[in-house]
Amino acid sequence: STLRYSSARALFALAARRGCHVRSIDYVAAYLQGEFVEGESVYCHMPAGYEEKDSDGNAYLLKIVKPIYGIPQAGRRLQRRVFPWMVETMGLRQLDDSDACIFVYDDPAGKETFVIGVYVDNLQVVHSADLDDSGDAIDKSSFYHRFSEQLRRDWDVVDEGPMVDLLAIEVKRLDDGSIKLHQRSYVDKLLAKYMPDGVPRSIERATLGVPYSDKLMLNLVTALDSSTSAEPSHPKLVKPYQERMGALLYLATSTRSDLAFVVPMLCRAMSRPTPELMLETDHVLAYLHNHRDVGLTYSTGKSILSAYSDASWEMRSSTSGWVVFWQGCAVLWGSRKQHCVALSSCEAEIVALSEAAKDVVYVRKLLRGIDDSHVTGPTDLSTDNMGARSLSYNPEHHDKTKHIERRHFFVRDMVEKFQVNVPFVRTANNWADFFTKALKPKAFRAMRKIIMNEPDP
């Protein structure tokens, strides 16, 4: 298992909230530091050109005595050493009901903060200990000092210093203590690959500050109706289109929530792209060229967990959108095609609310697992649909809703368990609207500023 991106963002938000540092520690040749479990045997063929044979001419096999790169067990065997070491040797508490890749030190005195996120061979360490220029804790009685000393004794690691990047996510601590996550370098690489000669003027003029054209939905519906996945109308476009979408998806799920609507929309035609949709990807790239520094900024001080949900009933399959805020910024978001055909806008909103409730419950578990004080009472999950809000509390309008599957009323279960509240919010203030439809440039920029916590110019 690997650290979820939402968990990594939550740890950066935690660091901003508490004024902590974030340090990066890397395992050297990590997979070579794993161990096979007792009784496990793994074999491989000898390398080509170096084969040896017995007297009958049969090629020998090699028995692997410890995990090496190239075998599928290597990552798991490393993790089966790292996780028990964190718990049994260092006494850290593992979050088993939200993200098992996070470990917390419970300071009896309640003064020191120490939380670790494990992403395969990289440790994202959130700590409150002050360090000297060499990276050693000034207070030798601190848990950070004890942990780092034991880590160096038991493992081959490299202390990379204050974390400046995590899987192409760049980290910047601002003057006021807030933390900004962006992907400027990754965007530059995409532009160098897909637009080496710069953005064509015709596209740059057409973007007007949004990552899609006015004909996005029309182009998408036309592509979906004009061919099938088995027989695409433009087969030569399939591979280049999929390459672009894969690269853009990484942005949309990591730090660029401003792409979280357009990229999943374009992915609906992943196997049957058209020249018009290829042009839409150019619009996204042109937008990135003009807004390459945009990122998520997590503020200092205490913040209340909150969430918003919305749905768009424009297409045959409605679109659910939701966003969860903590420390003044989106820590988790989603834009997803609904897998059932909603017969009303109220039904579409109920489906979206239940999808959002799942992520709210996850974030609640994560934050409470780190510290109980982070979440007190139910979390507000706002919607702009009064019918959906009413159904979240009471099974009303039975004749109109009896066809809705039980699983779509998960939000009602969470309301009854006092996990969430569902207050009504006007559409203009429902930030989840950002993830369900193409907005006008002015509305898009205004919502992006709120969701990504962009500072004033």
N, C-alpha and C positions, 0 to 999 in steps of 0.2 A: 504494500500500500504506500501511497505517496501523499504528502501534505496537499490538501485542497487549496486552490488559489484563494477561495473565499477565506479560508483559515489563515493563510499567509497575510492577506489584507487585514484581517482582524488583529493579528499580532502587531502589525505596523500601527494600526489605530490604537491598540493598547499602549504601545510605546509613546505615542503622542499624548495620550490621555494622562499617563503617569510621569511624563518627562524622562523616560528611560532611554537607554542606548540600545542599538540593535547591532550585534556583531555576527560576522560570518566565519564559520569554522568548517573546513573541508577535510574529508578523509582522503588520504593519499592512496591511489590504486585501491579504491574501496572494496571492490569485489574480491580482491585477493586476501582481504582480511576476514572473510567469512569462514565458516567451518561446516563440514557435512555433519548431518545428524548420525547418531550411532547406528551402524548396520547399513548405511546407505552406500551404494556402489554406483559409480558413473564411469562409463567407458567412452572412448572416442577412437576414430581411425587415425593412423599415423599421417603426418603431413605429406602432401603429394611431393614426390621426389625423394622422400626420406623413408619410404616403407622398408620394413624388414620382414622376411618370411621364414617359416620353419622348414624343416627338411622335406615336407610334403608340398611346399610351395604355397601354403596358406599364409596370408598376411596377418601379422600380429595386430592385436588391439592394445591400446594404452589404457591403463586404469588411472583415473584422475584422483590424486590423493587429497586435493583441497580445491575449493571453488576457484575457477578462473573465468576470465572474460570470454564470452562466446557460448557459455552453457546457460540454459534457461533457469537453472536453479540458483545462479550466482547472487542475484539481487535479494532473493528471499532468504538465502543462507546468511547474508550480511545482516539483514534486518533481524533475523532470529538470534543474532549475537548482540546487536545494538540495543534493541528494546529491553531485553532482560537486564542488560548492564545498566540502563537508565533507572530501572525500577529497583533491582536487587542490590546493586553496588552503590548507586548514588542516592537511593531513597526518594526518587521523584515519583509523582503521582501521574499515571497515564489517564488521559481522557478517553474512556472506552465507549461512551454513549454518543459522542459527536464526532471527534476526529482522533483516532488512535495514534496519530503521528505527533501529537502535542503532549509535552510533559511539563509538569508544574512543580515548583518547590514551595511547600507550605511552611513559611517562616514562622516558628512559634512566637517570635516577638512581633510579627506582623510588620516589620520594617523593610525587609529586602524583597524586591521583585526579581523573580528568575523564572522565565518560561522559555521552553525550547520547542521549535518546530523542526521536524526531521523530514527533509526531502531527499530520499535515497542516500546520497553521500554528502549532503550539505546540511549544516545546522544553522538555523535562524535563531539566534540567542537574544532574547529581550531581557535586559538586566538593568538594575539600578545602581550597581557597584561602580565606583569611580576607578578608572584605570590610569596607570602611568604611561609614558611614551612607548614602552615596550609591550604594552597590552596586559600587564600583570595588575591584579587588584591591589590597590593601595592598602586597603584593610585586609590583613592576612587572616582575620577571623571570619571573613565573609564566605558565604556559600559559593560565590563565584570563584574565589581563589581555590577552595577545596575541589570544586568541580574541574577547573582547568588543569590543576596539578594531576588529578587522578586520570583525566582524559589523556594527557600527554604520556603518562606512565603505561596505560593499557592499550593505547591506539597510536597509529601513525597518522598524525593530523597536521594541518597547516592552519594557523590562525591568520585569516585574511584581513583582519582589522574591521573597522566599522563597515557595515554592509552597504555597498554601493549598487549592487545589482543582484537579482535573484531570477534566474531563468529568463534573461532578457528584459526583466522589469527593473528599471533604474530607480534608485532611492535617493531622494534629496531632502535633507533637513533644512527647513527654512529658519529665518532669523528669530521668529516668534516661537520656535519649538515644534511647530506643526511639521508633518511629514508628507511629502509629495511623491507619488508613484507615477512614473511615465515611461514611455518606450520610444524616445526620440531616436536612439541609434537603430532600433529595429525598423522603425518607419523609414529612416534614411536608406537602409539596405533594400527594403521593398521598392522604394522609388528608384533606386539605382538599377534594380533588376527589371522592373516592369515599365518604367518611364525614364530610360537613360538620357533621353533628349529633352527632358523637362515636360511640363504639362502643356498640351496643345491649348492655344488661346481660346478656341471655341468651347472647349470643356471648362476651362478656368472661368470664363464669363458665365457659363450656364450654372455653375455650382451655387453661387450666391451664398456661400457659407453653410450649406447643408450637404450631406454625403449621398444625395440621390437626386435624380431629375424629377420633373413634374409628371413624367410618364412611367414611373417605376412600377406602379400596380398594373397599369395597362400592359406594359412589356412582360411582366411576370405572368399574368393570366393568359396572354397570347402564347407564350412559350409553353405553358402547361397544357393548353388546349390543342396545340398544333402538332404535337408528337408524343411519343411514349418513351419510357426509359429503355425498352428493348430496341426501339427503332428511332433514335434521335434524328431530328431533321438536319442537324449540322454536326455530324460525328467528329469532325476534325477539331471542333471547339471544345469537346468534352474534357480532354486532359488539361489544356491550358486554363480553362475555366475552373476546374477543380483545384489546380495548383494555387490559383489566386485566392479562391475561397478558403482553402486550408490555411494560407498565410494570414488572411484577414480574420478568420475565426480566432486565431491565437490572440490577436489584439482585442477583439470584441469580448473575450472571456477573461482577459487579464486586467487591463486598466482602461480600455477605451469603451466605456459604457455608452458613449455617443454613437458607436457603431452597432450596438446590440439589437437594434431593430432592423436596419438595412441588411446586415450580413446574413442573419437567419432567413430573411425573406428571400434573398438571392440564392440561398442554399436549397430552397424548395425546388429549384430547377437544376440541381447539381448534375443530373444525368442527361439533361436535354437543354443545354444552353442555346441561345440564339445570338446573332450579332448585336441585337439591341441590348441584351443582358451583359454581353462583354463590354459594351459601352457604359453600362451602369457601373461595372467594376472600375472603369476609368474615372467615373465620377467620384467613387469612394477614394481612389488614389489621389485624385486632384484635391479633394477635401483634406486628406492627410498632409499633402504638400503644404497647404495653407495653414494647417492647424496641427503641426507635428509636435508641438510642445504641450498640448493639452494632456492633463492627467488628473489623478485623484488626490485630493489634499485632505488629510485627517487632522483635525484641530486639537488643540490642547484643552485641558479642563474636562469636567464631567459632562456627559451627554446621555440622553435617554434614547433607548432603542425604539425605533418606529418603522413602519412599513406602509406602502401604498400598493394598491392593486387596481388593474383596469383591464378591459377587454374591448376588442374591435370586432364588430359584426359585419365588416365590409365584404369579406370573401366567404365562399361556401364553408371553409373551415376557419373559424374565428381565431383571433390571435390573443393569447394571454400575455400580459405584461405586468411585472412587479419589480419593486425595488425596496431594499432594506437599508435603513440609515443607521449609522453609529459614528460618533465623533464628527458630526456635521457633514458626512459624506457617504456615498453609496458604498456599502461593504459587500453587498450581494445583489444581483439583479438577474432578470430573465425575460426573454421574449420567445414565446413558443407557440407553434401551431397546435390548436386543440384537436384531439384525435376523435372527437365526436362532433356531429353536426348539431349546433345549438338551434333550437326552434324559436328562441327569443333572445333579446339582449340581456334580459335578467338571467337566463340560463348560462349564457356565455360569461357573465360576470361572476356567477357562482363557481364555475369551473376555474376561472382565474383566481378567485379568492382562495380556493382550496389549494391550488398550486403554490400560491404565495404563502399560505399558512404553513406548508411543509418547510419552506426555507426559514420562516420566522421561528418555528419550533427548533430547527437545527441551530440557528444563531443563538437562541436563548440557552440551549444546552451548552453550546460552546463557551459563551461568556460566563455563565454560572459555574461551569466546570473550572474556569480559570479563577474566578472570584465571585462568590455569591452576591456581593454588593453591586455587581454590574447590572443585574436585572431584578427589579422589585415590582411585583404585581403584574397584571396582564399587559401585553404589548399591543399598542394601537396599530391595527391593520386597516387603513382607511380605504373607502370605496366611494365612487360618485353615483352609485345606483341604489336608490332607496329600496327597490324590491329585493335586490340581493342582500342588502343590509338586514332587512326584515327577516328574510329566510335564514340568515345566519343565527338568528336568535329563536325563531319560532317556525314550525312547519306549517306555514300559511299557504293559501292558494293551492290546495292539494290537487284539484283537477288540472291545474296548469303545470304542476311540477312533479306529478306522480311518475312520469316517464324518466326522470333524471336518475341516473345510477347512484346508488348509495355512497359510493366512494367520492362522489363530487361534493358531498356534504361534510367532508373532513373539517372544514372551517367551523361548522356548527359544533362538532365534537370538541374542538379546541376552545370554543367559546364556553361550552358547558364545563370544561375543565379549568376555566379561568386562565388559560394560556394567552388568549388574545381578546381584545375588544375590536368591534367593527364600527368605528364612527363614520358619519357621512362627511364627505368633503366635496366642495364644488369642483367641477371639471377643470376649471382654470388653475386650481391648486392641487390637482391630483398628478403628482410627478410621474406616476406610472404610465400616464398618457404618452410619455416620451418613448415608450417601448412597444406601442401598439399601432402607431400610424405615422405616416409621413406628415411632418408639421411644416408650417410656413417658417421662413428663415428667422423672423423675429421671435416667434414662440419657441423655436428650436434652441436658439442661443440663450434665451431666458431660462429654459428648463435645464439646459446643459450647465449653466452657471450654478444652479441650485444643486443638481444631482452630483456634480463633480467637485463642488465647493471651490469654484474658481475665485481667486482673489480679484478685487477691483483693479482695473487697469491703472 
